[in-house]
Amino acid sequence: MKLFYSVIVLLFLFSCNENEGFSNAKKGKTTKKKVAFKLPNYEELKLLNEPLPEPQSGDWLSVHDENGQTFQQYLTSKNLSTPTSKRNKIYIQPIGSFTVWEKKIIDWNIEYIRFFLV
C-alpha cells in the first residue's frame, strides 16, 4: 500500500511543473505555456463591422479591379499558405524606425504569435 501512495505522490509532484513558460530565446529552448484564453464575444464584435467605403484615389482597389473573396473561399483556396517540413517558420522583420510605443506593440504581436504558433 505504501508503494501505491508513493507512486501517487511522485506522479503529483512531477505533473506540477513551475517551469512551464514561453520560448526561451536566450537558451534556445522552447517550452509550452498554459494560457487562459477567453474567446471574444462575437455578437459585440458584429457591432464594429462596417462596410468598406468606396475606394479613394491612391487606394489599391481604385486601380486594381478585384472581386474579393469570402472567408470560406479563402480557406478552400489553392494558394493558402500552410506549414510544411521545409516551410515552418514565420519571420517578423520590422522595417523603418519606431517609437518606443510602436516597438512595444510589435513585441506584443510577436508574443501573441508565439502563443499560437510555437
C-alpha positions in Angstrom: 0.0 0.0 0.0 2.9 2.4 0.7 4.2 1.8 -2.8 0.8 2.8 -4.2 0.8 6.1 -2.2 4.4 6.8 -3.1 3.6 6.4 -6.8 0.6 8.8 -6.5 2.7 11.4 -4.7 5.5 11.1 -7.3 3.0 11.5 -10.1 1.5 14.5 -8.5 5.0 16.1 -7.9 6.1 15.6 -11.5 2.9 16.8 -13.0 3.1 20.1 -11.2 5.9 21.9 -13.1 6.5 25.6 -12.4 9.0 25.8 -15.3 6.3 26.0 -17.9 6.7 29.1 -20.0 7.5 30.8 -23.2 10.1 30.1 -25.7 13.4 30.9 -24.0 15.3 32.6 -26.9 18.5 33.1 -24.8 18.9 29.4 -24.1 17.3 28.2 -27.4 14.7 26.1 -25.6 11.0 26.0 -26.3 8.5 25.1 -23.7 4.8 25.3 -23.6 2.8 27.7 -21.5 -0.7 27.1 -20.4 -2.7 30.3 -21.2 -6.2 31.1 -20.1 -7.6 32.3 -23.4 -11.1 33.7 -23.5 -12.9 33.9 -26.8 -14.3 37.3 -27.7 -18.0 37.9 -27.7 -18.6 37.8 -31.4 -22.0 39.4 -31.1 -20.4 42.5 -29.7 -17.8 42.4 -32.5 -20.5 42.4 -35.1 -21.4 45.9 -34.0 -17.9 47.0 -35.2 -18.4 45.6 -38.6 -18.9 48.4 -41.1 -18.9 48.1 -44.8 -15.8 49.4 -46.5 -16.2 52.8 -48.1 -15.8 53.3 -51.9 -12.1 53.3 -52.9 -10.4 56.7 -52.9 -7.7 57.9 -55.1 -4.5 56.1 -54.1 -6.2 53.0 -52.7 -5.3 49.6 -54.1 -8.9 49.0 -55.2 -9.0 52.3 -57.1 -6.5 51.0 -59.6 -7.0 47.2 -59.3 -10.3 45.6 -60.3 -10.8 42.7 -57.8 -13.9 40.8 -56.9 -12.8 40.0 -53.3 -13.5 36.7 -51.6 -15.3 35.3 -48.7 -13.6 33.7 -45.7 -14.8 30.3 -46.9 -13.3 30.9 -50.4 -10.0 31.9 -48.7 -10.0 28.6 -46.8 -10.6 26.5 -49.9 -8.0 28.5 -51.9 -5.2 26.5 -53.5 -2.9 29.4 -52.7 -3.4 29.1 -48.9 0.0 29.0 -47.3 0.3 26.1 -44.9 3.3 24.9 -43.0 5.4 22.1 -44.4 8.6 20.4 -43.2 10.6 22.9 -45.2 8.3 25.9 -44.7 7.8 26.0 -40.9 9.0 29.5 -39.8 7.5 32.9 -39.7 10.0 35.8 -39.9 8.9 39.1 -38.5 11.1 41.9 -39.8 10.2 45.4 -38.7 11.3 47.9 -41.4 11.9 51.5 -40.6 12.2 53.4 -37.3 9.7 53.0 -34.5 8.8 54.9 -31.3 9.2 53.1 -28.0 5.4 52.6 -28.0 5.4 51.2 -31.6 8.2 48.8 -30.7 6.3 47.6 -27.7 3.2 46.9 -29.9 5.5 44.9 -32.3 6.8 42.9 -29.3 3.3 42.2 -28.1 2.4 40.9 -31.5 5.4 38.6 -31.5 4.4 37.2 -28.1 0.8 36.7 -29.4 2.0 34.9 -32.4 4.2 32.6 -30.2 1.1 31.6 -28.2 -0.5 30.1 -31.3 2.4 29.0 -33.5 5.2 27.7 -31.3 
